[in-house]
Amino acid sequence: MATDTIHEVSHDLKLKYPKKYKVYLLNDDYTTMDFVIDVLMNIFRKSYEEAQDIMLEVHKKERGLCGVYTHEIAETKVMQVVTKAKDNGFPLKATMEEE
Ligand code: TYC
């Protein structure tokens, strides 16, 4: 009786999760509080109450966490903040760092 060798192929499929990045808004002396709230609601999809809390945290502690995203989305948020700020004549900045 012929013995066939059965080759078991074990695919070592590793599921890798994408790295996540924290996006922070930075404080400055010129951007208005209302504009920061607008940014938090429209770019970071926060409620008015959440936006107010984050804005005040940035105002008091120099930076505040706006959200955690994959690299591409975090990069886009940072760009959107700078572009919207520039368009409105404000120096508001955002930064991202690996979680
Ligand atoms: N410090 C600003 C002011 O007093 C308000 C402000 C808050 C600016 C948060 C930037 O990310 C910021 N008008």
Backbone and ligand atoms as CSV (ligand in chain L), in Angstrom:
chain,resi,resn,atom,element,x,y,z
A,1,MET,N,N,0.849,-1.206,0.000
A,1,MET,CA,C,0.000,0.000,0.000
A,1,MET,C,C,0.874,1.242,0.000
A,2,ALA,N,N,0.649,2.059,-0.962
A,2,ALA,CA,C,1.450,3.291,-1.062
A,2,ALA,C,C,1.065,4.260,0.035
A,3,THR,N,N,2.083,4.775,0.593
A,3,THR,CA,C,1.828,5.752,1.660
A,3,THR,C,C,2.084,7.135,1.129
A,4,ASP,N,N,1.076,7.845,1.088
A,4,ASP,CA,C,1.241,9.235,0.653
A,4,ASP,C,C,1.600,10.104,1.855
A,5,THR,N,N,2.550,10.917,1.617
A,5,THR,CA,C,2.911,11.846,2.690
A,5,THR,C,C,1.976,13.041,2.635
A,6,ILE,N,N,1.431,13.278,3.727
A,6,ILE,CA,C,0.544,14.454,3.773
A,6,ILE,C,C,1.328,15.639,4.315
A,7,HIS,N,N,1.467,16.603,3.479
A,7,HIS,CA,C,2.183,17.804,3.919
A,7,HIS,C,C,1.197,18.778,4.538
A,8,GLU,N,N,1.366,18.915,5.776
A,8,GLU,CA,C,0.508,19.918,6.438
A,8,GLU,C,C,1.192,21.261,6.353
A,9,VAL,N,N,0.534,22.147,5.742
A,9,VAL,CA,C,1.125,23.477,5.618
A,9,VAL,C,C,0.552,24.348,6.726
A,10,SER,N,N,1.450,24.708,7.594
A,10,SER,CA,C,0.980,25.561,8.681
A,10,SER,C,C,1.325,27.003,8.368
A,11,HIS,N,N,0.336,27.702,7.994
A,11,HIS,CA,C,0.557,29.113,7.681
A,11,HIS,C,C,0.571,29.896,8.976
A,12,ASP,N,N,1.675,30.519,9.242
A,12,ASP,CA,C,1.796,31.286,10.478
A,12,ASP,C,C,1.278,32.694,10.215
A,13,LEU,N,N,-0.009,32.769,10.201
A,13,LEU,CA,C,-0.615,34.059,9.882
A,13,LEU,C,C,-0.702,34.907,11.135
A,14,LYS,N,N,0.093,35.902,11.198
A,14,LYS,CA,C,0.071,36.778,12.382
A,14,LYS,C,C,-0.786,37.989,12.079
A,15,LEU,N,N,-1.719,38.215,12.960
A,15,LEU,CA,C,-2.579,39.382,12.809
A,15,LEU,C,C,-1.908,40.557,13.507
A,16,LYS,N,N,-1.520,41.507,12.732
A,16,LYS,CA,C,-0.846,42.662,13.338
A,16,LYS,C,C,-1.783,43.854,13.387
A,17,TYR,N,N,-1.887,44.441,14.550
A,17,TYR,CA,C,-2.719,45.625,14.694
A,17,TYR,C,C,-1.899,46.858,14.348
A,18,PRO,N,N,-2.500,47.817,13.676
A,18,PRO,CA,C,-1.728,49.020,13.351
A,18,PRO,C,C,-1.409,49.811,14.613
A,19,LYS,N,N,-0.241,50.445,14.607
A,19,LYS,CA,C,0.109,51.309,15.747
A,19,LYS,C,C,-0.885,52.451,15.823
A,20,LYS,N,N,-1.079,52.948,17.034
A,20,LYS,CA,C,-2.005,54.066,17.226
A,20,LYS,C,C,-1.224,55.301,17.674
A,21,TYR,N,N,-1.765,56.454,17.338
A,21,TYR,CA,C,-1.090,57.722,17.623
A,21,TYR,C,C,-2.043,58.674,18.343
A,22,LYS,N,N,-1.508,59.288,19.399
A,22,LYS,CA,C,-2.293,60.276,20.145
A,22,LYS,C,C,-2.121,61.626,19.467
A,23,VAL,N,N,-3.231,62.330,19.273
A,23,VAL,CA,C,-3.159,63.679,18.698
A,23,VAL,C,C,-3.491,64.685,19.796
A,24,TYR,N,N,-2.587,65.650,19.984
A,24,TYR,CA,C,-2.752,66.696,20.997
A,24,TYR,C,C,-2.917,68.063,20.350
A,25,LEU,N,N,-3.731,68.913,20.971
A,25,LEU,CA,C,-3.756,70.328,20.603
A,25,LEU,C,C,-2.821,71.047,21.558
A,26,LEU,N,N,-2.154,72.073,21.051
A,26,LEU,CA,C,-1.215,72.840,21.875
A,26,LEU,C,C,-1.785,74.216,22.185
A,27,ASN,N,N,-1.439,74.730,23.342
A,27,ASN,CA,C,-1.907,76.057,23.745
A,27,ASN,C,C,-1.101,77.157,23.045
A,28,ASP,N,N,-1.706,78.285,22.870
A,28,ASP,CA,C,-1.008,79.504,22.439
A,28,ASP,C,C,-1.799,80.684,22.963
A,29,ASP,N,N,-1.239,81.896,22.820
A,29,ASP,CA,C,-1.882,83.081,23.412
A,29,ASP,C,C,-2.846,83.784,22.457
A,30,TYR,N,N,-2.957,83.340,21.221
A,30,TYR,CA,C,-3.698,84.113,20.203
A,30,TYR,C,C,-4.965,83.447,19.681
A,31,THR,N,N,-4.971,82.124,19.623
A,31,THR,CA,C,-6.167,81.437,19.106
A,31,THR,C,C,-7.317,81.623,20.099
A,32,THR,N,N,-8.493,81.946,19.586
A,32,THR,CA,C,-9.628,82.167,20.493
A,32,THR,C,C,-10.184,80.828,20.994
A,33,MET,N,N,-10.775,80.903,22.176
A,33,MET,CA,C,-11.361,79.695,22.766
A,33,MET,C,C,-12.477,79.142,21.868
A,34,ASP,N,N,-13.274,80.033,21.290
A,34,ASP,CA,C,-14.366,79.602,20.407
A,34,ASP,C,C,-13.841,78.844,19.189
A,35,PHE,N,N,-12.706,79.313,18.640
A,35,PHE,CA,C,-12.146,78.640,17.474
A,35,PHE,C,C,-11.662,77.237,17.836
A,36,VAL,N,N,-11.042,77.091,19.005
A,36,VAL,CA,C,-10.554,75.774,19.440
A,36,VAL,C,C,-11.738,74.822,19.628
A,37,ILE,N,N,-12.825,75.327,20.187
A,37,ILE,CA,C,-14.030,74.497,20.355
A,37,ILE,C,C,-14.563,74.069,18.985
A,38,ASP,N,N,-14.565,74.978,18.032
A,38,ASP,CA,C,-14.994,74.674,16.662
A,38,ASP,C,C,-14.133,73.556,16.055
A,39,VAL,N,N,-12.807,73.659,16.240
A,39,VAL,CA,C,-11.873,72.641,15.732
A,39,VAL,C,C,-12.174,71.282,16.370
A,40,LEU,N,N,-12.366,71.297,17.682
A,40,LEU,CA,C,-12.606,70.031,18.387
A,40,LEU,C,C,-13.927,69.381,17.959
A,41,MET,N,N,-14.939,70.201,17.691
A,41,MET,CA,C,-16.234,69.653,17.269
A,41,MET,C,C,-16.198,69.176,15.818
A,42,ASN,N,N,-15.552,69.949,14.952
A,42,ASN,CA,C,-15.633,69.650,13.518
A,42,ASN,C,C,-14.526,68.752,12.981
A,43,ILE,N,N,-13.338,68.804,13.581
A,43,ILE,CA,C,-12.255,67.932,13.113
A,43,ILE,C,C,-12.179,66.671,13.985
A,44,PHE,N,N,-12.396,66.839,15.291
A,44,PHE,CA,C,-12.264,65.686,16.190
A,44,PHE,C,C,-13.611,65.098,16.619
A,45,ARG,N,N,-14.719,65.625,16.042
A,45,ARG,CA,C,-16.069,65.078,16.259
A,45,ARG,C,C,-16.459,64.992,17.737
A,46,LYS,N,N,-16.081,66.010,18.521
A,46,LYS,CA,C,-16.459,66.055,19.943
A,46,LYS,C,C,-17.789,66.798,20.095
A,47,SER,N,N,-18.500,66.491,21.199
A,47,SER,CA,C,-19.703,67.257,21.533
A,47,SER,C,C,-19.256,68.632,22.031
A,48,TYR,N,N,-20.186,69.567,22.145
A,48,TYR,CA,C,-19.826,70.901,22.635
A,48,TYR,C,C,-19.203,70.813,24.028
A,49,GLU,N,N,-19.807,69.974,24.899
A,49,GLU,CA,C,-19.321,69.845,26.286
A,49,GLU,C,C,-17.912,69.241,26.323
A,50,GLU,N,N,-17.688,68.184,25.546
A,50,GLU,CA,C,-16.354,67.566,25.480
A,50,GLU,C,C,-15.336,68.576,24.945
A,51,ALA,N,N,-15.725,69.295,23.907
A,51,ALA,CA,C,-14.830,70.264,23.268
A,51,ALA,C,C,-14.440,71.355,24.265
A,52,GLN,N,N,-15.409,71.828,25.040
A,52,GLN,CA,C,-15.144,72.851,26.053
A,52,GLN,C,C,-14.138,72.335,27.091
A,53,ASP,N,N,-14.334,71.087,27.560
A,53,ASP,CA,C,-13.439,70.488,28.564
A,53,ASP,C,C,-12.017,70.369,28.022
A,54,ILE,N,N,-11.878,69.868,26.799
A,54,ILE,CA,C,-10.537,69.677,26.217
A,54,ILE,C,C,-9.866,71.033,26.004
A,55,MET,N,N,-10.631,71.998,25.471
A,55,MET,CA,C,-10.073,73.338,25.227
A,55,MET,C,C,-9.539,73.930,26.533
A,56,LEU,N,N,-10.312,73.796,27.627
A,56,LEU,CA,C,-9.886,74.367,28.915
A,56,LEU,C,C,-8.656,73.644,29.463
A,57,GLU,N,N,-8.588,72.334,29.215
A,57,GLU,CA,C,-7.412,71.570,29.650
A,57,GLU,C,C,-6.162,72.073,28.916
A,58,VAL,N,N,-6.291,72.276,27.607
A,58,VAL,CA,C,-5.157,72.779,26.823
A,58,VAL,C,C,-4.768,74.169,27.335
A,59,HIS,N,N,-5.755,75.009,27.560
A,59,HIS,CA,C,-5.528,76.381,28.016
A,59,HIS,C,C,-4.755,76.395,29.350
A,60,LYS,N,N,-5.090,75.456,30.244
A,60,LYS,CA,C,-4.468,75.432,31.585
A,60,LYS,C,C,-3.182,74.627,31.627
A,61,LYS,N,N,-3.131,73.507,30.856
A,61,LYS,CA,C,-1.992,72.577,30.992
A,61,LYS,C,C,-1.087,72.552,29.762
A,62,GLU,N,N,-1.314,73.460,28.814
A,62,GLU,CA,C,-0.465,73.613,27.600
A,62,GLU,C,C,-0.709,72.590,26.495
A,63,ARG,N,N,-1.291,71.435,26.819
A,63,ARG,CA,C,-1.692,70.527,25.736
A,63,ARG,C,C,-2.829,69.635,26.222
A,64,GLY,N,N,-3.589,69.098,25.288
A,64,GLY,CA,C,-4.709,68.235,25.653
A,64,GLY,C,C,-4.940,67.188,24.580
A,65,LEU,N,N,-5.315,65.998,25.026
A,65,LEU,CA,C,-5.538,64.871,24.112
A,65,LEU,C,C,-6.878,65.027,23.385
A,66,CYS,N,N,-6.802,64.939,22.062
A,66,CYS,CA,C,-8.013,65.096,21.237
A,66,CYS,C,C,-8.531,63.765,20.719
A,67,GLY,N,N,-7.650,62.755,20.632
A,67,GLY,CA,C,-8.083,61.458,20.128
A,67,GLY,C,C,-6.902,60.566,19.815
A,68,VAL,N,N,-7.183,59.282,19.565
A,68,VAL,CA,C,-6.154,58.289,19.234
A,68,VAL,C,C,-6.559,57.647,17.909
A,69,TYR,N,N,-5.625,57.658,16.954
A,69,TYR,CA,C,-5.950,57.232,15.588
A,69,TYR,C,C,-4.805,56.437,14.977
A,70,THR,N,N,-5.074,55.780,13.857
A,70,THR,CA,C,-3.987,55.166,13.085
A,70,THR,C,C,-3.126,56.293,12.501
A,71,HIS,N,N,-1.928,55.932,12.029
A,71,HIS,CA,C,-0.946,56.941,11.590
A,71,HIS,C,C,-1.516,57.902,10.550
A,72,GLU,N,N,-2.151,57.355,9.524
A,72,GLU,CA,C,-2.635,58.193,8.421
A,72,GLU,C,C,-3.740,59.155,8.875
A,73,ILE,N,N,-4.627,58.641,9.721
A,73,ILE,CA,C,-5.730,59.488,10.185
A,73,ILE,C,C,-5.198,60.572,11.129
A,74,ALA,N,N,-4.253,60.191,12.009
A,74,ALA,CA,C,-3.662,61.176,12.936
A,74,ALA,C,C,-2.979,62.292,12.147
A,75,GLU,N,N,-2.222,61.895,11.114
A,75,GLU,CA,C,-1.505,62.856,10.271
A,75,GLU,C,C,-2.490,63.814,9.592
A,76,THR,N,N,-3.598,63.244,9.121
A,76,THR,CA,C,-4.627,64.060,8.452
A,76,THR,C,C,-5.248,65.062,9.432
A,77,LYS,N,N,-5.531,64.623,10.650
A,77,LYS,CA,C,-6.129,65.523,11.666
A,77,LYS,C,C,-5.184,66.695,11.947
A,78,VAL,N,N,-3.893,66.380,12.121
A,78,VAL,CA,C,-2.897,67.423,12.411
A,78,VAL,C,C,-2.877,68.454,11.272
A,79,MET,N,N,-2.900,67.935,10.026
A,79,MET,CA,C,-2.894,68.810,8.843
A,79,MET,C,C,-4.151,69.672,8.768
A,80,GLN,N,N,-5.299,69.040,9.059
A,80,GLN,CA,C,-6.574,69.769,9.009
A,80,GLN,C,C,-6.588,70.907,10.032
A,81,VAL,N,N,-6.012,70.661,11.213
A,81,VAL,CA,C,-5.965,71.705,12.255
A,81,VAL,C,C,-5.149,72.896,11.751
A,82,VAL,N,N,-3.939,72.607,11.242
A,82,VAL,CA,C,-3.046,73.680,10.798
A,82,VAL,C,C,-3.659,74.461,9.634
A,83,THR,N,N,-4.255,73.755,8.700
A,83,THR,CA,C,-4.867,74.406,7.539
A,83,THR,C,C,-6.027,75.297,7.947
A,84,LYS,N,N,-6.931,74.768,8.791
A,84,LYS,CA,C,-8.091,75.546,9.235
A,84,LYS,C,C,-7.637,76.759,10.056
A,85,ALA,N,N,-6.603,76.560,10.901
A,85,ALA,CA,C,-6.082,77.651,11.732
A,85,ALA,C,C,-5.491,78.749,10.837
A,86,LYS,N,N,-4.646,78.338,9.881
A,86,LYS,CA,C,-4.016,79.296,8.956
A,86,LYS,C,C,-5.063,80.099,8.206
A,87,ASP,N,N,-6.079,79.397,7.678
A,87,ASP,CA,C,-7.165,80.041,6.921
A,87,ASP,C,C,-7.874,81.108,7.746
A,88,ASN,N,N,-7.855,80.929,9.080
A,88,ASN,CA,C,-8.547,81.867,9.960
A,88,ASN,C,C,-7.590,82.805,10.700
A,89,GLY,N,N,-6.312,82.742,10.337
A,89,GLY,CA,C,-5.315,83.653,10.909
A,89,GLY,C,C,-4.900,83.325,12.331
A,90,PHE,N,N,-4.997,82.045,12.722
A,90,PHE,CA,C,-4.583,81.636,14.077
A,90,PHE,C,C,-3.354,80.736,14.015
A,91,PRO,N,N,-2.511,80.789,15.063
A,91,PRO,CA,C,-1.287,79.963,15.064
A,91,PRO,C,C,-1.471,78.577,15.690
A,92,LEU,N,N,-2.721,78.161,15.899
A,92,LEU,CA,C,-3.003,76.879,16.565
A,92,LEU,C,C,-2.245,75.714,15.926
A,93,LYS,N,N,-1.662,74.868,16.787
A,93,LYS,CA,C,-0.902,73.705,16.309
A,93,LYS,C,C,-1.372,72.427,17.000
A,94,ALA,N,N,-1.198,71.308,16.298
A,94,ALA,CA,C,-1.465,69.989,16.869
A,94,ALA,C,C,-0.240,69.116,16.661
A,95,THR,N,N,-0.054,68.134,17.550
A,95,THR,CA,C,1.060,67.201,17.403
A,95,THR,C,C,0.536,65.773,17.543
A,96,MET,N,N,1.336,64.829,17.052
A,96,MET,CA,C,0.962,63.425,17.242
A,96,MET,C,C,2.141,62.670,17.817
A,97,GLU,N,N,1.848,61.668,18.668
A,97,GLU,CA,C,2.918,60.812,19.170
A,97,GLU,C,C,2.404,59.375,19.320
A,98,GLU,N,N,3.328,58.425,19.100
A,98,GLU,CA,C,2.936,57.017,19.168
A,98,GLU,C,C,2.426,56.693,20.560
A,99,GLU,N,N,1.363,55.906,20.622
A,99,GLU,CA,C,0.731,55.566,21.901
A,99,GLU,C,C,1.642,54.705,22.764
L,1,TYC,N1,N,-4.978,80.241,25.366
L,1,TYC,C1,C,-5.966,80.674,24.405
L,1,TYC,C2,C,-6.602,81.995,24.876
L,1,TYC,O1,O,-6.479,82.346,26.020
L,1,TYC,C3,C,-7.060,79.645,24.183
L,1,TYC,C4,C,-6.563,78.383,23.605
L,1,TYC,C5,C,-6.994,77.159,24.096
L,1,TYC,C6,C,-5.672,78.397,22.524
L,1,TYC,C7,C,-6.568,75.968,23.544
L,1,TYC,C8,C,-5.212,77.199,21.972
L,1,TYC,O2,O,-5.247,74.809,21.911
L,1,TYC,C9,C,-5.671,76.000,22.469
L,1,TYC,N2,N,-7.291,82.683,23.979
